[in-house]
Amino acid sequence: MPRRQADSPARSARPQPRHMRGAARHYAALDLGTNNCRLLIARPQGDGFAVVDAFSRIVRLGEGLAHSGALSDAAIERTIAALRVCADKLKRRNVTLARSVATEACRRASNGAAFIARVLEETGIHLDIISAEEEARLAVLGCHALLEPGTGPALVFDIGGGSTELVLVDADTTVPRVRDWHSAPWGVVSLTESAGGGGTVQERARAYKRMRALVTESFAPFAARLPRPAGTPRLLGTSGTVTTLASVHLGLERYDRAQVDGLIAPAAAMRRISQELAGMSITERAKLPCIGRERADLVVAGCAILEGILDLWPAERLGVADRGIREGILRRLMETGA
């Protein structure tokens, strides 16, 4: 299984044209997951950064991976088409330093290394296949600022397409210290393909029960290590699942990052929405404004994972972050250049 070397550097872009020298440096972070391809281009601003350009597309790179063990030709073509868009943006924005990472689908696929080589040849983008641990740490670095104030450890999670990362952090310092972490082999794509489906109400209920059981089993080693929460348990999630459920909770007609990023939602409300969505047909879910056809088949698996996390860490409130790995990469690039 190919893995990124610990000392693999960020990639410097070609030298800036003479007329651009002296202008603000642009940095880029590309996160290629099992389900999504996301790019963020930014320049430093104050203690953070200002977004210059962004791109996000559902590519379903890991579609069929749970059964075949390999990335399919169709998924590869969809993903390379998205990466060509990213490559064009990187060139047009004169990015001086960039890092591009790939996660669970490429970690798991038998042809992951061949795919990475083809991406480099056809787009010029050098993807690093990062470990689950680095994926978890980058997600925390990117979203920890949204943790509620409090004492004692907090749990940060990232529900991906092919895996879910759980990170227990001490959040009493500017940058939280990671106490423990766990990567479960279930994300919205892999869990849907392994246990989802069902046409009737009864079949959907059985499928959701199967998904919940698989998630609970995969979390068990981490559950055995977790300390009892001190004080009020704090919980922060970053993923399409939590931002989608937050949008449903708010009753939004269209997605609005300004309302979702940083939202603190009642955990009981998120559970209720999860169970309601699990009982709906794909057609019914697709009619909901912030779910639509692209997420209608996958969101239920995300709901099952979220409920498993709420069982694991019984917080009364859930923090929602529309930020994560890309923002973590950008912060590290701007602070250390690596």
N, C-alpha and C positions, 0 to 999 in steps of 0.2 A: 504494500500500500504506500503510494508516494506521500511524503510529508515535506513540508517546508522546513528547511534547515533553520536552526535557531538564530544564526547570524545572517540570514538572507536579508539584503538591504532593500530599502525603498529604491525605486527606479528613478533616476534623473532623466528628465526629458531632454530633447535636443537644445542646444544653446539658444537663448532668446535672440531674435533679430535686433539689430542695432537700435531701431526706433523704439523697441520695447524695454531696453535696458534702463534700469532705474525705476521702472514701474513696480507696483506692488506685486509681490510673488504670489502666484496661484498654486494651490496644492489640490491634489485630487485623491479620492478614495473610492475604490470600486469593490463592491461586495457581490460576488456571484454565489447565490445560494441554490438550494434544491428547487425552489419555486420561483424566485425573483432574481433579477439583475438590476442592481442599483448603483448609481454613480452620483457623487457629490463633489463639486469643485468649489473651492472657497479661498478667501484671502484672510490673513490675520486681521483682527479688529479688537482692540482692547485686550481683555482677558480671554477672548474667545475668537470667533471668526464670523465673517459675513459670507453667506452663500452667493456664489457667482452664477452657478448653473447646476442643474440636477436632471437626473433621468431615472426612470423606474419602469420596468416592464416585467410582467409575469411571463416567464419562459418555460416553466415546468421542466427544467433540465433533468430532474430525477424521475420523470414519468416512466413507469414500468420498471424502474430499477429494483424494487423490492422483489420482483419475480424473476427478472433476467440476470441481475447482477452487473448489468452494463448500461451505459448511456445509449439510448436509441438514436438512430440516424435522424429521425424527425426532431427530437429534442435538441440534438447537436446543431442542426441547421437553424432552428428558432433562436438558439442562444447565440450563435455566431452572428446572426443578423442583428441582434440587439447589441452585441459587443462592437460591431462595426459603427453603430451610432455613437457608442461611447468613445471609440477611437477618434471619430471625427470631432466630437466635442473637445477632447483632450488637445487635439491639434489646433483647433480654432481658438481655444482659450489660452494658448501658449503656457500650458502647465509646466512648471519648473521641477516639481517633485511630486511623484505619485506612488501609490501602492495599491495593487489589485490582489484581492484574495478570493479563493474558492473554498467552499466548506464541505458539508457532509456528502453531497452527491459525488463530488470528485474524490473524496477520501475513500468512499465505499466502492466506486465503480471499477471494474476490472480494466476498462479502457480509459480511466481517468487521466493517466499520464499522456496517452496518445492524444486525447482531446486537448490538453494543455499545450502540447506541441503544435497542434493544428491552429489553435487560437493565436499563438505567437506568430506563426507563419502568415496567417491570413489577415490579422488585424494589427499586429505589432504590440499587442498587450501581453505582458508577462504576468501570468497568474501564479501566485504562491498558494499551494494547498496547505492551509494552516491546520494545526491540531485543534481538537475540541477544547482543550484548555485555553489556548490563545484566543479562540473564538469567544469563549466565555469572558475572558479578561477584557477584551476589546469592547464587548457589549457593555460591561460595567463602566469602563472608562468613558464611554460615550453617553451614558444616561444617568449616572449616579447623582448628578446635580438635582434630579427631580425626586430624590428620596425625601420623604417627610422627616422633619426634625424629630429626634427621639433618642432614646438610649438603648443599648443592647444591640445585638447583631440584627441585620436586615437580610431579607432574601430577594435577590434580583434574578429574573428569569427571562429567557429568550426562546420563544416557541418558533422553531424554524420549519423548513419544508421536510428535512430529513432527520432532524434530531432536535432535542430540547436541552438547553443548558441551564443549570441551576447553580447559583453562586451565593454562598453565605458570606456576608461581608461585615466587618467592623466599620461603621460609618461615622466614627467620632473624629476622623481626620479629614483634611481637604480632599484627598484621594483615598477612598475606602481601601482597607487592607483585606485581601481575600483570605478567609479562614478555611474554607472548604468549597469544593465544587463537584458537580456531577453532570455527566452527559448521558442522556437517555436516548436510545436509538429510534425514537418515535417523534416525527414531526407531522405536519398536516398532510403531506403527500404520502409518506411511508405508512402512516397509520390508516389513512383512507384506503390505500391499496391493499393493506393486509387484513383489515377488519370492517371496513365501511360497507355501505350499500343498504339495499332494502327498499321495496316498493310500497308495502303496506305499513300501517302504523305499528303493527306487532313486529314486523321485520326490522323496522328502523329502531325500535326499542331494544331488540336483541342485539343489533349491531352496536348501538351506543354502549350497552352493557359490556360487550366484548372489548370495545376500545378502552373503556374505563378500567377494566380488569388488567389489560396489557400495560396501561400506563402505571397503575398502582404497583404492578410487579416490577417494572423497570425502575421505579423510584425507590424500591425497598432498601437497597444498600445505603442510599443517601439518608433515608428516613431513620435508619438505625443509628446513624452517626449524628443526626441533628440534636442540638441541645434544646431544652425546653425554652420557648421564647421568654425573654425577660421583659416585663412591662407590657406595652402594647406592641404586638408583632407588626413590623413594617414590611410591606411587600410592593415591589415595583416590577412591572412587566414591560418588555419591549418586543413587539412583533406585530404582524398583520392581524393576528387573532385578537389581541387586546385592543388595538386601535379600531378594528371593525366592531367589536362588541361595545366599545365606548361610544361609537357613532350611533349604534342602535339604541343604547341607553339614553343618549341625548335626543334621539328622535330627529337626527339630521337628514335633510333631503339630499344633501351631497356632502362628501367628505370635506372637513374643514380642520386642517392641522392646528390652527390657532386655538380651536376649542378643545381639541383632543389631547395634544401634547401637554402634559402636566396635570391633566385631570385626575382628581381623586374620586374614585367611584366606590359605592358600597359593595362589598364582596357578595352580599346576599342578592343584590340586583344582578350582578354579573352571572351568578349561578342560575338565577331564574331565567335570564335571557338564554344562557347556554342550553338549558333543558327545553325551553320552548323551541329553539332552533333545531335541536336534535329530533323533535317530534314532527317537524315540518317536512314536506316533500321538497325535492330539489327545485321544482317549479315555484313553490311557495316562497322558498328562501331567495330565489333569484329575483323576485318582485320587490324585495326590500331594497331601498335606495342605495345603502352603503355596502350591500353584499353583491348583488347583481350576478350575472352568469359566471363571471370569472372565479368567484369565490364560493358559489353556492354548493359545490360538491365537497369542498375542502374544509369549510368553516366548522363543521360538526366535529371533525377530529381535533381541531383546535380547542373547541369547547370541552371535549373529554380531557384533554391535557390540562387545560386551565382548572377544571374541577379537581383533578388529581393534585395539582399544586395547592389549591385551597384546602384540600384534605391534609396535605403535608405540613402547611404553615398557616394555621387558622387565624389569619388577619381579618379584621372587620372591614378594612378599607384596602382598595387596590389602586396603586399609582400607575398611571398609563404614560408610556413614553413613545413618541414617534421619533425616536433617535436610537442609535445603537452602534453597531460595528463601524459603519462609515465615519460617524462622528468620533469614535474612539481612535480610528486610524488617523484622522485629521489632527486630533489633539496631539497624538504622539509624533506625527511628522513635524508639526509646528514647534513642538518643544524640544525634540531631540534630532530631527532630521532622519529618523529611521523608523 
